[in-house]
Each structure stands twice: as C-alpha cells, then as structure tokens.
Amino acid sequence: MPDLNNFRAEIRAWLEDNCPAEMRKPARSEEDTCWGGRAFKFQSEAQKTWMERCAAKGYTVPDWPKAYGGAGLSAAETKIFRQEMANLGCRSPLNSFGIWMLGPALLKFGSEDQKVHYLGQIARGEIRWCQGYSEPGSGSDLVSMQTFGEDKGDHWLVNGSKIWTSYADKADWIFCLVRTDKANKYQGISFLLFDMTTPGVTTKPIKLISGSSPFCETFFDDVVVPKAQIVGDLNRGWDVAKYLLGHEREMISGMGGDGGMASLGTAFKDVMAEEPVLRAQMALFDVENLAFRAHSERFMDEWKSGKAHPAYSNLMKYVGTELNKKRHELVMAAGGSDALEWESESSGGGAKPRSWLRTKANSIEGGTSEVMLNVVSKRILEMPGA
Amino acid sequence: MAMTLNEDQAMLRDSARDFMKAEAPVAHFRAYRDKNCKDGFSHDLWKQFAAMGFTGMLIPEAEGGLGMGAIEAGIVLEEVGRNLSPSPFLSTSVIAVEALKAADKAMRDRWFPAILKGEAVIGIAIDEASKHRPEKTALRAKRAGNGFTLSGTKQFVVQGASADLLIVAARTAGAPGETDGLTLFAVDREAAGLSAEATRLVDSSMAAHLTLDGVEVTADAVIGDVDGGWATLTKILDAGRVGAAAEMVGVGTGAMEITFDYLKTRKQFGQLIGEFQALQHRAAHLYGEIEGARSIVLKAQTLLDEGHESAALYVAAAKAKAGIACNLAVREGVQMHGGMGMTDAFDIGLYMKRERGLNEFFGDTSFHADRLATLNGY
C-alpha cells in the first residue's frame, strides 16, 4: 500500500505540472474531444500539448505495455491514475476507437509486428480508426453479414457495404469484418484492417434525429487489402469481433455514470423546489446512478482480477445505457421549455435536446438491450432453450 | 480499496453460507413459525451463532470481540437473508453493539460478554409511529434527582418482548421534529413501569409495542451525551440500515435463485418456462438489479468502515436500492411461480413477506431516496 500511495503522489504531481489549465475545465461539447488522426484539427495549443505530453509518458493508454506505447501500469495503478485525473478534472488526452476497441483486440490477437506498428500509432494519436461491423441487412444478427473478400493470392478484393460506421468520414483506417467463406456462417468471417484512402472506399454521412451525423454508410468497391492486414486466423474473425464487442459494451456502459456527476438532482435544485414529483423521480434516479457507479467499479475490479463472468459486460451495457436514457429524459423534464430550443446560443445550439436524442441510440448500438438480455439470460443465468 | 472480498472475507462468507444452510435454512424458519414460538427465533441457534463467533464480531478485539466492520456483518446478514434465518443478529450484534460502543465502560462490561456468549437479546426502540421518523421522537425523559423518568410509547421494536435490554431514544429537550435534545437510554426489560406487548408481523417475526409509564433510570443508563444523542443515534441507525440492506440483498438473492430454479424445471405448453423470452428478459433484468444492489451495499459498507464523509449518503442509496431490487425479486418470484407462488407450500411467498418487513425497517425506499436528495442539497 505505501508503494501505491507514493505512486498516487507521483501521478498527482505529474498531472499538476503537465496538464494545462484549459484541459482541466469540463468539456463543453463534442468539439472539445481530442480524437487524433492525420486530419485532426486541434481546438487549441493546450489540447495538442496535453495529448503529446501524455503520449510521451504512455498515459494515453496507461495500462498498455511500454513496448506498444503504454505506460505499463498495473490494474491498481491504472485505477489510481484515473482517480487522480478525475480529482483534478483533467480531460481525457485522447479518445479513440483504437484505444477502446481495436487496441484490446490487437493486444490479444495481433502479431508482434502488428502490435508494435498499430498500437504505437494509436497511442500517439497518429491514426484514427473506425469500425466496420453492421450492414444494412445485418444489425442485431451481425453474423448474417455479406461484405465479401475474394481471395486473390497476395490480397483480398473486398466488395460490399457497412452501416453505422462511426466517424468513417473522419477516420484514417478501418477495422472491418469481411466474409471470406460464404459456406460457413460463424467460421467464415475474417477481421481485416485497411486504409480508408484505399481506392474504392467511399463514405456517406447519415443524418440522425439529433441533427448531427456521427455515423456513415461506407461502401467498398473492389478494395485491395494485402494479406498481412488480417488480425487473428483466416475465417476466425468472429472470435476477435466478439472479444472486441465485449470492450465496446464495457465502454458504452460507462456512459451511464458520465460527467463525474454523482447527483443529477443537485444540478437542478432550483427547479426541484417547485416540482415535488420530479424531485422524487430525480431522487430515485440518483439512487440508481450511485448503484450503477458502484456496480461498474465492482465489475472493473472483478474483471481485472479475473473473477467476472466473461459475458458480464453485456449486463453492464444494458444497465448503463438504459440508465443514461433515463438521465436525459430527466434533464429534458427539468429543463422545461428551455430544453426544447434547438439552435439558440443560450441553449448551446440545442445541446440538451440533441444529447437527449443521441442517447436513444445507446441501447441500440453495440448490441440492443434485447440482445444483451438474451445473452445474459443464456450465458450467465443459463436459462434453457436455443 | 478494491470492491472485491479479500481472502478472510471470502472465508467468512463460505463459513456463514455453510452454517446457515445447515443449521438455519428456510425449513428451520418454518418450524419456528409453525410452533407459534413467542420469541420467533431459537435461543439454541443464537448460542450456535455465538460459537461461530458471529454474535460479537463487531465488538472491539480489546473487549473480547473480533473487531470487524460493516462488510463482515453484511456477509453474515446476506446469508441470514438468503435462508430467512430468524435470529436477533441485526438488532443485538449490529445495532446494539454499535450503540454500546458509545456507552461507558461499566455498561459495555455488563453487556458485551453476554452478547459474545449468545445470552443477551437487545431491542432497539426508536419509532413511535408507523413510519420511520427518528427526529420526531416524543417519548419524554425528565430529569429526576440523579436520573431520569421516561414516559411515552414505542413501536416496531424487533424482538422487543424477548429482549433483556432496550435501547430507547428519548427526548430530554426541544420539541418533536428537532434533532437536538435527544438522548439514548439503556433500559432494563424488567424496569418498573415498562410494558411490552408482543405482536406478530406479516413475516412471522416478533415485534413489540412498548409503553413506558414513569420508568425511572439512573444517569448511568445514558448512552453518549444528554441532549446530544442525534450523532450516536445516526451512527446506530446507519449501521442498522446498511445491515438491513445487506440482509435484503440476501433475501433478494434467495428469492431470485429459487425462481430461476423454478424456470428451469417447470414445464408448460410442452417446454420449460425458462425457454420463453418473455421470462428470460425479466430474469436477466432482475439479475442486474440484484447485482446493482449488492454493489452499492458493498460500497456503503466500505465507506462506513473507512469513516468516510460520504458514508451516510451511500447508506441512504444502499438501503433505497436494496429495497427496490429485493422488492422486484420477490414480486417477480411470486408471479413467475404462477399459482404455486400463492401457496404456503412454496418458499417464495415467505421471501415476499420478509422483504416487506426489512424494507420498512429504519426507513423504506421512499424515505432513503428523500434522504439522499436532502443530503445532496435538493
């Protein structure tokens, strides 16, 4: 324990010395998120400095091995690192699907060359990744996907399309599920990586009910993918995908307790005084919110010590996303007619209603709530039937 | 601190689990219920609790106990809840011990050894009306010579008629509704002017209505400070609340387990009812609720043991969430058992009745959600 206390003091000192003041203010909008990548425009010098200083120490991915751009921190040290970040209000230096999703999959399934090359790029914020999973005809039933990679000797020739590819129009590379064997449903899918500037790749943003377009449709027309750019074994991409989905669910579930806000009601206390029924709903929400945070913390501790059920992230995804939707329903109710404004400056360009609408996707993306409940029921509770 | 049980705690859980399953399973509860026992629990079992080291687990080591905390007490209470094991553990070994820690040495020397041996039962007398509002305490304690004279009534005193000692919250100053002016007293069950009317509750447990009619006590009977009892009272209430929450996690877990077993064995329309997606989704949702409750209860216990400034807030959240989840478990349990759930032959209904009692004890879900909001400043 004394070692960890020393570590905490070291981290705190480093953060105080290195995190620019501007990066200790809460993010105001999506624009304040640092995504990295070839074409990324930093919002400020502070944002750039903060990412670079963290990357130099391996702190953009603190728990990854040092050889792959991380800081090699243990589970206990990583927890302390995140706690100290939160205590000082430091913004995340770098967000990316590379860190959250591809990275963990590469650490488990990638070759040594792939780990050194791709993980290093991710850790330094050089390459921004997107994910190619869902297809127009394959949402919840993901394994029915049709995008096909024809074997051409030294490369695959990929044709097909993906949907709901987050930020595909801004991404540099894609990790993509491609069918490489039409005869075998589960064991006929491979996990390929390729550059979004490869000839034949095009993207088209999808406008959502929130008015924004974080997702795209992505089309592949005779896209050449070299054979070295496969993760894991041929036709065993589903194993990689499932593992990665576990991480994605974990990440989405984390949104239930977002913003470091332990009490939603406190943020609206003036309204609460006049609204007894809403106050009661807020109070019950705050109970659920604290329970979810404790549940997440316990899950992460159990996960890291290998005690968690392998399918448990499905449960956390379900609980966390349903809670986040409830949170935004209450934010809208507390906001009243102010929260209806869509464009005004005072409303931050409709930040509340746009966020509220955005959260409706939480329980759809990365596996619907209904699919999560199926998985929990079958794999954890071992309920009978197919 | 990691939110996982350490090695010692895991061992305690295993031994508590084996013990309750072997010595105090639901069949034991049924037997005591059916003989219309005046105490509602077995004194022999209470002695066995002592032999296991449970009765004095929260008593400081220097005074012969194990010096454990809320997490360890919660481990035992969860198994108590899961098996519906009737015992004075929550009132005597958790709440009364917490109260006696604030008492002077003479009182501790008198009661700790008896608790350790499983020979003492202590009742906690706080509530005076049907809803838990401790600040509304009206029972008067008037100064009389070197001591006090207590007059008033109490209700929902669990095992109050079987107790050797009663810990009574009384008003020595101020008016009902004020937190100042309260004092805690240890009142002997045999004191002149004290009468206890036992009443059987829905879950077959025994509680008492107390009437104190000019009960005289000496100044030695005071626990903590005169007029300043709120601080101690809050501590013992929180120990009891988080304890009841842990027991509810056990009740909810027990109800959930027997229900899931039923889904895997009961056939209708030629298939196991657990194959129906309509029930699978509800089962999975329930599982998430119970695990959420288990987590917030563990968090509250951890903070309470650390003496953390936010402990009270988390205790409120834990009692509220345990109530929500356990209530769902017993309602879903009865519904998924179908007609069988309405029969006394099946255990699920017993869990439903127990949940109601624990939910009400020291403040129900509404009380604690309201308390959380107030502590959060809205």
Interface residues (C-beta under 8 A of the other chain):
Chain A: A76 A262 S263 G265 T266 F268 K269 M272 A273 R279 A280 M282 A283 L284 D286 V287 E288 L290 A291 F292 A294 H295 E297 R298 F299 D301 E302 S305 K307 L315 Y318 V319 E370 M372 L373 N374 V376 S377 K378 I380 L381 E382 M383 P384 G385
Chain B: A2 M3 T4 F260 L263 K264 Q271 L272 G274 E275 Q277 Q280 H281 A283 A284 H285 Y287 G288 E291 G292 A293 R294 S295 I296 L298 K299 L313 Y314 A317 A320 K321 I324 S366 H368 A369 D370 L372 A373 N376 G377 Y378
